[in-house]
Amino acid sequence: AVSSFAAYKEKMKELSLLSLICSCFHTQPHPNTIYQYGDMEVKQLDKRASGQSFEVILKSPSDLSPESPILSSPPKKKDLSLEELQRRLEAAEERRKTQEAQVLKQLAEKREHEREVLHKALEENNNFSRLAEEKLNYKMELSREIREAHLAALRERLREKELHAAEVRRNKEQREEISG
């Protein structure tokens, strides 16, 4: 079975090669031609339940006739009147102006957005700075009040000690006067 498959495969290669060689010598369209345009021709080779096969034949440049369309040349345009040309130029100018206006509008919107973002960033920075300054001032004020309260307490204790020392001195002087 394997050798028959290999033989079949080899036979198909030979048929394709034979078909290619024949198509080089035979330049007239084949009766099975489905499509022909310029330097290309498509033929139906085989039609089976499993599918269809086609052959695409490219003609050599010498085979091209002058009446067949040349693909490289653009299609010929009819002569345009001066008014038509002027109208087309004006339409092109209008399109250019519209496009330019649209680009300028987009740039203006972009700049406005950048300004808004910058303004918002500056505002947030100022708010942060203000809040930080308020917090620092509050802490400094609280620290100052605590320090003043501590100093007042120290002064009060010092005054009490001085009063006590003065009382002790008076008592001592009174004892010395009595004993003395």
Secondary structure, DSSP 4 states (H G I P E B T S, - for coil): -HHHHHHHHHHHHHHHHHHHHHHHH--SPPTTEEEEETTEEEEEEEEETTEEEEEEEEPPGGG--TTSPPSSSPPPPPPPPHHHHHHHHHHHHHHHHHHHHHHHHHHHHHHHHHHHHHHHHHHHHHHHHHHHHHHHHHHHHHHHHHHHHHHHHHHHHHHHHHHHHHHHHHHHHHHHHHH-
